[in-house]
């Protein structure tokens, strides 16, 4: 039996929440908490979820919060995930700031949970809503999974949103694509000058760089929509040199797409290190890329295109080159997808100029609620 819901009942349930959700976002934005320190944010989230009458677990994998919205009848189980931590920066409250949009992710998750709670007599199954700490350090998803976040209700599908530099009302889907993983190398160097020269050679391996203007951002967005374009295969490197250490050391990070390229990139790094007389080690295997299910992404995108308030669902067949994303670990356990939510075109996430058009919150809440209800009926 399918659910008894439509877009009108979603909007009627969501509308009274809009103003409070914007207020919650401003509160969280004013008091950003870096990875592993999301106590206040988690407390605000748990308070709202309990007020909606939901079963809430706290302290999952650190400061993680989990709420289960039970429908009126037995049915499928889905997972929706939002991350809560702020980005560490030189300026900002306690050295952190919400320059990646996790404050928006959090309040959209709260809104989705609250709207589903208001409609629980209209659908079968359940939605597990997960508020994750420590995404920026790629630690939170693993900690929550190790702490049993998928128990006792193993979901059949998992979904998430990320803010994107797109107009409000625009979503971006990534069938078979997503975000690159991360590989880290440690170098011991014969001297500071040799180290700087080696890092320059490593930097030359990069085939993409962060946009520095609106025109470059537009070029990047166009490249993401080109299946055989420059982002179908890329390497991006970065490094931090400890020139005053004894011995001189450097940490190097690499993002590569597709992730199958990491062995060849490691070989290139070993070769460059040997030529410079440096010692190179790789402390851990590469962190996995986030790859969205092609089938579920396409199905979800088709549904979103019919949702009121969604102007466009664009397709990005190439990977976003800059940020890792530990939602990848959820998608290694449960098939699903992440979508970019347009929050305005003012600045790139992780840049000082990043801002959010708060109208995107209501769009995200309504669209994701409708998607989850649609998938419960699948």
Secondary structure by P-SEA (a helix, b strand, c coil): ccccccaaaaaaaaccaaaaaaaaaaaaaacccccccaaaaaaaaaaaaaaacccccccccccbbbbbbbccbbbbbbbbbbbbbbbbccccccccccccaaaaaaaaaaaaaaaaaaacccccbbbbbbbccccccccaaaaaaaaccccccccccccccccccccccbbbbbccccbbbbbbbbbbcccaaaaaaaaaaaaacccccccccaaaaaaaaaaaaccccccccbbbbbbccccccccbbbbbbbbbccccaaaaaaaaaaaaaaaacbbbbbcccccccccccaaaaaaaaaaaaaccccccccccccccccccccaaaaaaccccbbbbbbccccccccccccccccaaaaaaaaaaaaaaaaaaac
